[in-house]
């Protein structure tokens, strides 16, 4: 019976490892249910800042919206990297997803992920 227990443990370990690997990949290239990725950006240097800089209404910081599509992924820069290709105001009727990884990632529209928020205010 010890052979059977070892095989069962090996299968369990394999399943856990596969599940962990698939969950780890979710942060990179995750799907979001929003039209834009919302990040905080320094208005003068155009570099990404921690979201707290915009939540605390810093004069040099402002929300920046990167368009997200279902046909290709959008690169979200890490804090300190230049953010371009977006807009400083969320278009009317569109949604934005905030709280994205400060280490940078890529997102696409659809799949799993958090729900978006309406309007250009909030965090």
Residue pairs with C-beta under 8 A, 6 or more apart in sequence:
26 112
27 101
27 105
28 105
28 106
29 73
29 105
29 106
29 107
29 108
30 105
30 107
30 108
30 111
30 112
30 113
31 107
31 108
31 109
31 110
31 111
31 112
31 113
32 68
32 97
32 107
32 108
32 109
32 110
32 111
32 113
32 114
32 116
33 95
33 97
33 109
33 110
33 113
33 114
33 115
33 116
34 68
34 95
34 96
34 97
34 109
34 115
34 116
34 117
35 67
35 68
35 91
35 94
35 95
35 96
35 109
35 116
36 65
36 66
36 67
36 68
36 86
36 90
36 94
36 95
36 96
36 97
36 116
37 65
37 66
37 68
37 74
37 76
37 96
37 97
37 100
37 107
38 63
38 64
38 65
38 90
38 96
38 97
38 98
38 100
38 117
39 48
39 51
39 63
39 64
39 66
39 76
39 77
39 83
39 98
39 100
40 48
40 49
40 50
40 51
40 52
40 53
40 54
40 55
40 61
40 62
40 63
40 64
41 47
41 48
41 49
41 61
41 62
41 63
41 64
41 83
42 48
42 49
42 53
42 60
42 61
43 60
43 61
43 62
44 60
45 82
46 82
46 83
46 84
47 80
47 81
47 82
47 83
48 64
48 77
48 78
48 79
48 80
48 81
48 82
48 83
48 102
49 58
49 61
49 79
50 79
50 102
51 98
51 99
51 102
51 123
53 60
53 61
54 61
54 62
54 63
54 123
55 123
62 88
63 88
63 90
63 120
64 83
64 86
64 87
64 88
65 86
65 87
65 88
65 89
65 90
65 96
65 120
66 74
66 76
66 83
66 85
66 86
67 74
67 85
67 86
67 87
68 74
68 97
68 107
68 108
68 109
69 108
69 109
70 108
70 109
70 110
72 108
73 106
73 107
73 108
74 106
74 107
74 108
75 104
75 106
76 100
76 101
76 104
76 105
76 106
76 107
77 83
77 104
78 101
78 102
78 103
78 104
79 102
79 103
81 104
89 120
90 96
90 119
90 120
95 116
95 117
95 118
96 116
96 117
96 120
97 107
97 113
97 114
97 115
97 116
97 117
98 117
98 122
98 123
99 114
99 123
100 107
107 113
